[in-house]
Amino acid sequence: MTKYIFVTGGVTSSLGKGIISASLAKLLQARGYRVTIQKFDPYINIDPGTMNPYEHGECYVTEDGAETDLDLGHYERFLNTPTSQANNITTGRIYQNVISREREGDYLGKTVQVVPHITDEIKRNFKILGENGENDIVITEIGGTVGDIESLPFVEAVRQFRWETGSGNSLVIHLTLVPYLAAAGELKTKPTQHSVKMLLEYGIQPDILVCRTEHHLNQELRKKIALFCNVNINAVIESIDASTIYDVPLLMLKEQLDKTVLTKLKLPHNKEPDLDSWKDFLGRLKNPTGEIRIGLVGKYVELPDAYKSITEAFIHAGAKNECKVQVKFIHSENLTVENAAEKMRGLHGVLVAPGFGQRGIEGKIEAIRFVRENEIPFFGICLGMQCAVIEYGRNVLKISDANSSEMDESTPNPVISMMEEQKSITIKGGTMRLGSYPCDLRKNSKSALAYGKNHITERHRHRYEFNNQYLKQYEDGGMVPAGINPENGLVEIVELKNHPFFIGSQFHPELKSTVANPHPLFVNFVAASMAYAKKKQIAI
C-alpha cells in the first residue's frame, strides 16, 4: 500500500516546504523507495500560466505540458524524475472539477458544499499518484500557511484522509519557525507552539516538527517543543540555514528525518541511503577551480525566482565544470546602445532570458548585438533566441524593420511570427506550444556536439516561432538552423557559424537540468565562458 506524507507550514511563508519535501524525498529515494512529490496550491487560478512572474516566480513546465508551481522544479532537480500535471493542483482546478461535475448532474441534485464535495475532490487528487502503482511514497506539500482562510479545505481534507487511511499509512510534517530575538539573546518557541495549536484546532496532530532556525536548537529547547506540541523528542527536527539548498538533504540525514519518517510509516530502514553521487556534486560545487561571471539579461530581474530554473542550471553546470558561476542580473529596460559596453564590462558570457511582451525587448536586442560583435559567448532562451533572430536580421541581413509580430502586429518583416493555426485561438494559454517536443539536430553543429546525439526532446512554453519564410535568407547569411522539429519543420535552435559560442533555443533547456544530469547546453556555455575568460584574462 502506498504511504502518504503531508507537509504543512506555519508561522510564516517562505520557510522552505518545497526544499524540505524535496530533501526528504531524495533521502527516501536514496534508500531505494520510489517517491514522488505533489504541490497543492491554495490560489484560485487554474494554474500559474497566466500569472505575472512578480506574483509567483517562474512558471515551471512539465513534460506533459502542465504549467505549474516553481517548487516542481526543485522536485525534479533533486529526484531526477519527471513530474506531471497530477503533481500540481490548485484550488481553482478543484473547484473547476466540482462545478463541472455539478453541471453534468453527477451529484444528483444535492446541495454542493465545501464538505464533503470539495474535500472529496481534494482527497481524490491526493490519491492519484499513489494509485498508479509507480510510487511507494507520495509526499504532498500543502501551500500557504496554516490559518490562511484559503488553505482550510486542504487541511480539512488531510484530516479526513488520515482518519480514513488509518494509522501507519500517513503522517504530517509541520514546518515552523523558531525565531532568534537578538535583544533577548535567545531562540523563542512560542510561535511554533501557537502554530501547532492552530493545527490541533483543525483536528490534526503533527507527527514531526521541522523547525527553521538561524541558530542550533539545544536539547532543552527540543524537549520544550516536544512537550508543548505533543511529539516525540526525536521528531523535533532542526532545519538550520544552509549555504546552498543542496546541503539540506545531508542536514536532514544528520537529523535522521528519513529514519523517523520510515519508523512512523512502519517501513524498513535497514539500508543506508546511497548519496555518493550527491556528495560528489557538493564537493565540486564547494571547491571550484575557477570562477566566471555571466550576465543574465531579463525584465523580471528584481525577483530572482522569476529565473529560478536558469540560476539552478548554472549551479549544476558550474559544478560539472568545477567552476563557480556568478550570475549578474541586468535589467533589459535599462540597457541601451549608449551604456551596453558599461553594462557588459567584466562578463565572460551573456544569457538573454525568456519572457513575454514588448517591455525591455530593445535592451535584449542591444545586448545580443554587443556580444555578437565582441565575440562574447551568448546563450538565448525562447524570447532570447527570438531576439537574436531579430537582431541578426536588422544588423547583419539588413532587414532594418525585422521584428516579431508579438511586438508589432503590422511589421512588414515578421521574422518571428505565430503559426497560422494558432491565430484564431483567443483563450490565454491556448496558443501556447507547451511541454515536450522532438528536435533533430544538424550533424556536427555545436548543439549536436554538446548533446552527443542528433535527436533530442525538450520542453516548450511560447506562442511565437521562427518564420520559415526567412529560413533560406538567414542560413545563407550565416545563422544556421541547428535544430528542427521533425513533425512540423519549425526551427528549434539557431547558431552562428563564425562565433566561439552563439546558440539560441526556442525551447527551455533549464527545465531539464538536474543535479544528476546537468543540461549539456548549459555545461557547454559555461565551458565556453571559461575559455573566453582565459583567453581575454578578464578578472572577476
C-alpha positions in Angstrom: 0.0 0.0 0.0 1.3 3.5 -0.9 2.2 5.6 2.1 1.4 9.3 2.2 3.3 12.2 3.8 1.7 15.7 4.1 3.9 18.8 4.6 2.3 21.9 6.1 3.8 25.2 7.1 3.1 27.6 10.0 4.0 31.0 11.4 5.2 32.5 8.1 5.5 31.7 4.4 8.8 31.0 2.6 10.2 28.7 5.2 11.1 26.2 2.5 8.5 23.5 2.5 9.4 22.7 -1.1 13.1 22.2 -0.2 12.3 20.1 2.9 9.9 18.0 0.8 12.5 17.5 -2.0 15.3 16.7 0.5 13.2 14.1 2.4 12.2 12.6 -1.0 15.9 12.5 -2.0 16.8 10.6 1.2 13.9 8.1 0.7 14.8 7.6 -2.9 18.5 7.0 -1.9 17.2 4.2 0.4 15.6 2.5 -2.6 12.0 3.8 -2.3 10.0 5.1 -5.3 9.0 8.6 -4.3 7.1 11.4 -5.9 6.1 14.9 -4.6 3.0 16.9 -5.4 2.1 20.5 -4.5 -1.4 21.7 -3.6 -1.7 25.5 -4.1 -4.5 27.5 -2.4 -4.9 30.2 -5.0 -8.0 30.3 -7.3 -6.0 30.5 -10.6 -6.3 27.2 -12.5 -2.5 27.2 -12.9 0.3 29.8 -12.7 0.4 30.0 -16.5 -1.3 33.4 -16.7 0.3 34.8 -13.6 2.9 37.6 -13.7 6.3 36.3 -12.6 6.4 39.1 -9.9 3.4 37.3 -8.4 4.6 33.8 -8.2 8.1 33.5 -9.6 8.8 31.4 -12.7 6.1 29.1 -14.2 7.6 25.6 -14.4 6.5 23.4 -17.3 6.4 19.6 -17.1 7.0 17.0 -19.8 3.2 16.7 -20.4 2.8 20.5 -20.9 1.4 21.5 -17.5 2.2 25.0 -16.3 3.0 24.5 -12.6 4.5 26.0 -9.4 8.3 26.5 -9.3 8.5 24.0 -6.4 8.1 21.2 -9.0 11.4 22.4 -10.5 13.0 21.6 -7.1 11.4 18.2 -7.0 12.8 17.3 -10.4 16.2 18.8 -9.8 16.6 16.8 -6.6 15.0 13.5 -7.7 15.9 13.5 -11.4 12.5 12.1 -12.2 9.9 14.0 -14.3 6.7 15.4 -12.8 3.3 15.9 -14.5 0.0 17.8 -14.3 -1.0 15.5 -11.4 1.9 16.8 -9.3 0.4 20.4 -9.0 -3.2 21.0 -8.1 -4.8 24.4 -7.3 -8.0 25.5 -5.6 -9.1 26.7 -9.0 -8.8 23.3 -10.5 -10.5 21.6 -7.6 -13.5 24.0 -7.8 -13.5 23.8 -11.6 -13.7 20.0 -11.5 -16.5 20.0 -8.9 -18.5 22.7 -10.7 -18.2 20.8 -14.0 -19.5 17.6 -12.3 -22.4 19.6 -10.8 -23.3 21.0 -14.2 -23.3 17.5 -15.6 -25.6 16.2 -12.9 -23.2 13.9 -11.2 -24.3 15.0 -7.7 -28.0 14.0 -8.4 -29.4 17.4 -7.4 -27.7 17.5 -4.0 -26.5 20.8 -2.5 -22.9 21.0 -3.4 -20.7 22.1 -0.4 -17.1 22.5 0.7 -17.6 19.4 2.9 -17.9 16.8 1.5 -17.7 17.7 -2.2 -14.7 20.0 -2.3 -12.8 17.9 0.3 -13.7 14.7 -1.5 -12.2 16.1 -4.8 -9.0 17.2 -2.9 -8.7 13.6 -1.4 -9.2 12.1 -4.9 -6.3 14.2 -6.1 -4.2 13.2 -3.1 -4.5 9.6 -4.2 -3.9 9.8 -8.0 -0.2 9.4 -7.8 -0.5 6.7 -5.2 -2.9 4.5 -7.2 -0.9 4.2 -10.4 1.4 1.6 -9.0 4.5 3.6 -9.7 5.2 5.1 -6.2 5.8 3.6 -2.7 5.6 7.0 -1.0 3.7 10.2 -2.1 4.7 13.5 -0.4 2.1 16.2 -0.6 3.1 19.8 0.1 0.2 22.0 1.2 0.9 25.5 0.0 0.3 28.6 2.1 0.3 28.8 5.9 -1.9 27.0 8.4 -4.5 29.6 9.5 -4.9 31.1 6.0 -8.6 31.0 5.1 -7.9 29.7 1.6 -5.9 26.7 3.0 -8.7 25.4 5.2 -10.3 23.0 2.8 -6.9 21.3 2.1 -6.2 21.0 5.9 -9.7 19.5 6.4 -9.1 17.1 3.6 -5.8 16.0 5.2 -7.7 15.4 8.5 -10.3 13.3 6.7 -7.7 11.4 4.7 -5.7 10.4 7.7 -8.8 9.2 9.6 -9.9 7.1 6.5 -6.5 5.5 5.8 -5.7 4.6 9.4 -2.5 4.8 11.5 0.8 4.0 10.0 -0.3 4.8 6.4 0.2 8.6 6.5 1.9 11.3 8.6 2.0 15.0 8.8 5.3 17.0 8.9 4.7 20.6 10.1 7.4 23.1 9.1 7.6 26.0 11.5 9.8 28.9 12.6 11.9 29.2 15.8 13.0 32.9 15.6 16.0 34.3 17.4 15.4 37.6 19.3 18.7 39.5 19.3 17.6 41.8 22.1 16.8 38.8 24.4 19.7 36.7 23.0 17.6 33.6 22.7 15.5 31.4 20.5 11.7 31.6 21.0 9.5 28.5 20.7 6.1 30.3 21.2 5.4 30.9 17.5 5.8 27.1 17.0 3.5 26.3 19.9 0.8 28.6 18.5 1.2 27.2 15.0 0.8 23.6 16.3 -2.1 24.7 18.5 -3.9 26.1 15.4 -3.3 22.8 13.5 -4.7 20.9 16.5 -7.8 23.1 16.4 -8.4 21.8 12.8 -8.1 18.2 14.1 -4.6 17.4 13.0 -1.8 16.4 15.4 1.5 16.7 13.5 3.8 13.7 13.8 7.1 15.5 13.0 8.1 19.2 13.5 10.8 20.7 11.3 12.0 23.9 12.9 13.6 26.5 10.7 16.2 28.4 12.7 19.2 30.6 12.4 20.8 29.0 15.5 21.2 25.4 16.6 18.5 24.0 18.9 19.8 22.6 22.1 18.4 19.6 23.9 16.5 21.7 26.3 14.6 23.6 23.6 13.9 20.3 21.8 12.4 18.9 25.0 10.3 22.0 25.4 8.9 21.9 21.9 8.2 18.2 22.1 6.3 18.6 25.4 4.2 21.6 24.3 3.5 20.2 20.9 2.7 16.5 21.7 5.6 15.0 19.6 8.5 12.7 20.5 11.7 14.5 21.1 13.3 12.6 18.1 10.5 14.1 16.0 11.7 17.7 16.6 14.0 18.3 13.6 16.3 21.2 13.3 16.5 22.9 9.9 19.2 25.5 10.2 20.0 28.0 7.4 22.3 26.4 4.8 24.8 28.0 2.3 23.1 26.1 -0.5 19.8 24.3 -0.8 21.7 21.2 -1.9 23.1 20.9 1.6 19.7 20.3 3.0 19.4 16.5 2.3 22.6 15.9 4.2 21.4 18.1 7.1 18.2 16.2 7.2 20.1 12.9 7.1 22.1 14.1 10.1 18.9 14.9 11.9 17.6 11.4 10.9 14.4 12.8 9.4 14.2 10.0 6.9 14.6 7.3 9.6 12.0 8.9 11.8 9.6 9.1 8.9 10.1 5.4 7.9 9.7 4.3 11.5 6.4 6.1 11.8 5.2 4.7 8.5 6.3 1.2 9.6 8.6 0.8 6.6 12.1 -0.9 6.8 15.1 1.4 7.1 18.0 -1.0 7.5 19.6 0.1 4.2 21.6 3.3 4.5 20.9 5.9 1.8 23.3 5.9 -1.2 24.3 9.5 -1.5 27.8 9.2 -3.1 26.9 11.0 -6.3 25.2 13.8 -4.4 28.2 14.2 -2.1 30.4 14.3 -5.2 28.3 17.0 -6.7 28.5 19.0 -3.5 32.3 18.6 -3.4 32.7 20.0 -6.9 30.2 22.8 -6.1 32.0 23.9 -3.0 35.6 23.5 -4.3 35.7 25.2 -7.7 39.0 25.6 -9.5 37.8 28.7 -11.4 35.2 31.4 -11.4 33.2 33.2 -14.2 30.6 36.0 -14.3 27.6 35.5 -16.5 25.2 38.4 -17.3 21.5 37.4 -17.3 19.6 40.0 -19.3 15.8 40.0 -18.4 13.0 42.2 -17.4 12.0 40.5 -14.1 15.4 40.7 -12.5 14.1 42.4 -9.4 12.7 38.9 -8.4 15.4 36.2 -8.9 12.8 33.5 -8.5 11.4 34.5 -11.9 14.6 32.8 -13.4 14.9 30.1 -10.8 15.5 27.2 -13.1 18.1 29.1 -15.1 20.1 30.1 -12.0 19.9 26.5 -10.7 21.0 25.1 -14.1 24.1 27.4 -13.8 24.8 25.8 -10.4 24.6 22.3 -12.0 26.7 23.2 -15.0 29.2 25.1 -12.9 29.8 22.1 -10.6 30.2 19.9 -13.7 33.0 22.3 -14.9 34.4 22.7 -11.4 33.7 26.4 -11.8 31.8 28.9 -9.7 29.2 30.8 -11.8 28.4 34.2 -10.6 25.2 35.5 -12.2 24.9 39.2 -12.7 21.3 40.3 -13.3 20.9 43.1 -15.9 17.6 44.8 -16.4 16.8 44.9 -20.1 14.8 48.1 -19.8 17.9 49.9 -18.6 20.1 48.6 -21.4 20.8 50.9 -24.4 23.2 51.5 -27.2 25.0 54.1 -25.1 25.5 52.0 -22.0 25.8 48.5 -23.4 29.7 48.4 -23.1 29.5 49.6 -19.5 26.7 47.1 -18.5 28.6 44.2 -20.2 32.0 45.1 -18.7 33.7 42.2 -17.0 31.3 39.5 -18.2 32.5 36.2 -19.6 29.2 35.2 -21.1 25.7 36.6 -21.6 22.3 34.7 -21.3 19.3 36.6 -22.7 16.3 35.3 -20.7 12.8 34.2 -21.8 9.7 36.4 -21.3 6.6 37.8 -23.0 5.6 41.2 -24.3 7.2 44.4 -25.6 8.7 45.7 -22.4 12.5 45.6 -22.4 12.8 44.0 -25.8 15.1 46.6 -27.4 17.5 46.2 -24.4 17.7 42.5 -25.1 18.4 43.1 -28.8 21.1 45.6 -28.0 22.8 43.1 -25.5 22.8 40.5 -28.3 24.3 42.9 -30.8 27.1 43.8 -28.4 28.0 40.1 -27.5 27.8 39.1 -31.2 30.1 41.8 -32.4 32.6 41.3 -29.5 32.5 37.5 -29.7 31.4 37.0 -26.1 29.7 33.7 -25.5 25.9 34.0 -25.9 23.0 31.8 -25.0 19.4 32.9 -25.8 16.4 31.0 -24.4 12.9 31.3 -26.0 12.4 35.1 -26.4 16.2 35.4 -26.1 16.5 33.2 -29.2 13.8 35.2 -31.0 15.6 38.5 -30.1 18.8 37.0 -31.6 16.9 36.3 -34.8 15.6 39.9 -34.9 19.0 41.4 -34.1 20.7 39.4 -36.8 18.1 40.3 -39.3 18.3 44.0 -38.6 22.1 44.4 -38.3 23.6 41.7 -40.5 21.0 40.8 -43.1 20.0 44.5 -43.3 16.3 43.8 -42.9 16.0 47.1 -41.0 12.4 46.6 -39.8 12.8 42.9 -38.8 10.6 42.2 -35.8 8.3 39.8 -34.1 4.6 40.0 -34.7 4.2 39.8 -30.9 5.8 43.2 -30.6 4.4 44.7 -33.8 1.4 43.0 -35.4 1.8 45.1 -38.6 5.5 44.6 -39.1 6.3 44.1 -42.8 9.1 41.6 -41.9 7.8 39.3 -39.2 10.9 37.1 -38.9 9.2 35.8 -35.7 5.5 35.0 -36.1 2.6 32.9 -34.9 1.7 29.8 -36.8 -1.5 30.2 -38.9 -3.5 27.6 -37.0 -2.8 29.5 -33.7 -4.1 32.9 -34.8 -7.8 32.1 -34.3 -7.3 30.9 -30.7 -8.2 33.7 -28.2 -8.1 31.9 -24.8 -5.0 32.6 -22.8 -2.6 29.7 -23.0 -4.5 28.2 -25.9 -1.9 29.5 -28.4 1.0 28.1 -26.4 3.3 25.3 -27.6 3.6 23.6 -24.2 5.5 20.5 -23.0 8.0 18.1 -24.6 8.6 18.2 -28.4 11.2 16.3 -30.5 14.1 18.0 -32.3 16.5 16.8 -34.9 20.0 18.3 -34.6 22.2 19.2 -37.6 25.2 16.9 -37.7 28.4 18.5 -36.3 26.6 21.6 -35.1 27.7 23.0 -31.8 24.4 21.8 -30.3 24.8 18.2 -31.6 28.3 18.1 -30.3 27.1 19.3 -26.9 24.3 16.8 -26.6 26.4 14.0 -28.1 23.4 12.8 -30.2 21.3 14.0 -33.1 17.8 13.5 -31.8 16.5 15.1 -28.6 13.3 16.2 -26.8 12.9 19.4 -25.0 10.2 21.4 -23.2 8.5 24.4 -24.7 6.4 27.4 -23.4 5.8 30.0 -26.1 3.4 31.3 -28.8 5.7 32.7 -31.5 8.0 30.8 -33.8 10.8 31.5 -36.3 9.1 32.4 -39.6 10.3 29.8 -42.1 9.7 32.1 -45.0 13.0 33.7 -44.0 14.9 30.5 -43.3 17.0 30.4 -46.5 17.9 34.1 -46.2 19.2 33.5 -42.7 21.0 30.3 -43.5 22.7 32.0 -46.5 23.6 34.9 -44.2 25.4 32.7 -41.6 22.7 32.0 -39.0 22.3 28.2 -39.0 19.0 26.4 -38.1 20.9 23.7 -36.0 17.7 22.1 -34.6 14.5 21.4 -36.5 11.2 19.9 -35.2 10.8 16.8 -37.4 7.0 16.9 -37.2 6.3 20.5 -38.3 9.6 21.8 -39.6 9.8 24.6 -37.0 13.2 25.9 -36.1 14.2 24.9 -32.5 17.8 26.1 -32.4 19.9 28.7 -34.2 23.6 29.1 -34.2 26.2 31.4 -35.7 29.0 29.8 -37.8 31.8 32.2 -37.1 31.4 32.8 -33.3 33.0 31.0 -30.3 29.6 30.2 -28.8 26.3 31.7 -30.1 23.3 29.5 -29.5 19.6 30.4 -29.2 17.0 27.7 -28.3 13.3 28.1 -28.9 12.7 25.6 -26.0 13.6 25.9 -22.3 16.7 23.7 -21.6 16.8 24.9 -18.0 13.7 22.9 -17.2 15.5 19.6 -17.7 18.7 20.4 -15.8 19.1 18.3 -12.6 21.9 17.6 -10.1 22.4 14.2 -11.6 22.1 15.4 -15.3 23.3 19.0 -15.8 21.9 20.3 -19.1 24.5 19.9 -21.9 23.8 23.3 -23.4 24.5 25.0 -20.0 27.5 22.8 -19.4 29.0 23.9 -22.8 28.0 27.5 -22.4 29.8 27.6 -19.0 32.9 25.9 -20.6 32.9 28.4 -23.5 32.7 31.3 -21.0 35.6 29.8 -19.1 37.6 29.6 -22.3 36.7 33.2 -23.1 37.8 34.3 -19.6 41.1 32.5 -20.0 41.7 34.0 -23.5 40.8 37.5 -22.5 42.3 37.3 -19.0 39.2 39.1 -17.6 39.5 39.0 -13.8 36.4 38.6 -11.6 
